[in-house]
């Protein structure tokens, strides 16, 4: 069950053949915090996306997840969790290339 006033945890992970996003929420059950899944969403990558570098692929996964799970995340508090720390630095680049600039604009 989804509680709209509680924060969400968005987990993203691009793999060799696709993008995966899972949305979780931590709820209190029997006085213990329990994190449970709300939604799973996978998709295959397109042939042109297969040539993306690791940073671009991770940012693509984030953009896709934000668009796909918009209904859940619009106006909600949520954390983005990824196994690739370069996403944060990629989004804060002072002089991004054209592709990264577009991803930065979409995410903001």
C-alpha positions in Angstrom: 0.0 0.0 0.0 1.3 3.5 -0.9 1.2 6.2 1.7 1.5 9.5 -0.1 2.8 11.5 2.8 5.8 9.3 3.4 9.0 9.7 1.3 9.9 7.3 -1.5 13.2 5.7 -2.5 13.9 5.5 -6.2 16.4 2.9 -7.3 17.8 3.1 -10.8 20.2 0.7 -12.6 21.0 0.5 -16.3 22.4 -2.8 -17.3 23.8 -4.1 -20.6 20.4 -4.6 -22.2 18.0 -2.4 -20.4 17.0 0.2 -17.8 15.4 -0.7 -14.5 13.7 1.6 -12.0 12.1 0.4 -8.7 10.2 2.6 -6.3 10.2 1.7 -2.6 8.8 3.1 0.5 9.7 2.6 4.1 6.7 2.0 6.4 6.5 1.2 10.1 5.1 -2.3 10.7 5.0 -3.7 14.2 7.1 -0.8 15.4 9.9 -1.6 12.9 10.8 0.2 9.7 10.3 -2.0 6.7 11.1 -1.0 3.1 8.8 -2.5 0.6 8.4 -2.2 -3.2 5.7 0.0 -4.7 6.5 -0.3 -8.4 9.0 -2.0 -10.7 9.6 -0.7 -14.2 12.0 -2.1 -16.8 12.6 -1.2 -20.5 15.0 -2.3 -23.2 17.6 0.1 -24.4 17.4 1.3 -28.0 20.2 0.6 -30.5 21.4 4.2 -30.4 21.4 4.2 -26.6 23.6 1.1 -26.5 26.6 3.4 -27.6 26.2 5.7 -24.6 28.9 5.9 -22.0 28.3 4.8 -18.4 27.5 8.3 -17.1 25.1 9.1 -19.9 23.4 5.7 -19.5 22.9 6.3 -15.8 21.5 9.8 -16.4 19.3 8.4 -19.2 17.9 5.9 -16.7 17.2 8.6 -14.2 15.4 10.8 -16.7 13.4 7.8 -18.0 12.5 6.7 -14.4 11.3 10.3 -13.5 9.1 10.4 -16.5 7.8 6.8 -16.1 7.0 7.2 -12.4 5.8 10.8 -12.6 2.4 9.9 -11.1 4.1 8.7 -7.9 6.9 11.3 -7.6 5.1 14.5 -8.6 5.1 16.6 -5.4 6.5 13.8 -3.3 9.7 13.7 -1.3 12.1 11.0 -2.6 15.7 9.9 -2.7 17.4 8.7 -5.8 19.7 5.7 -5.2 22.2 4.4 -7.8 25.3 2.3 -7.7 27.2 4.9 -9.8 28.3 8.1 -8.0 29.3 9.9 -11.2 25.6 10.8 -11.8 25.8 13.5 -9.2 29.0 15.0 -10.7 27.6 14.7 -14.2 24.5 16.7 -13.2 26.7 19.4 -11.7 29.1 19.8 -14.7 29.9 23.5 -15.5 30.5 22.9 -19.2 28.5 19.8 -20.2 28.4 18.4 -23.7 25.2 18.8 -25.6 23.8 15.4 -24.6 24.5 15.9 -20.9 23.1 19.4 -21.0 19.8 18.1 -22.3 19.6 15.5 -19.5 20.4 18.2 -16.9 17.6 20.4 -18.2 15.1 17.5 -18.2 16.0 16.5 -14.6 15.7 20.0 -13.2 
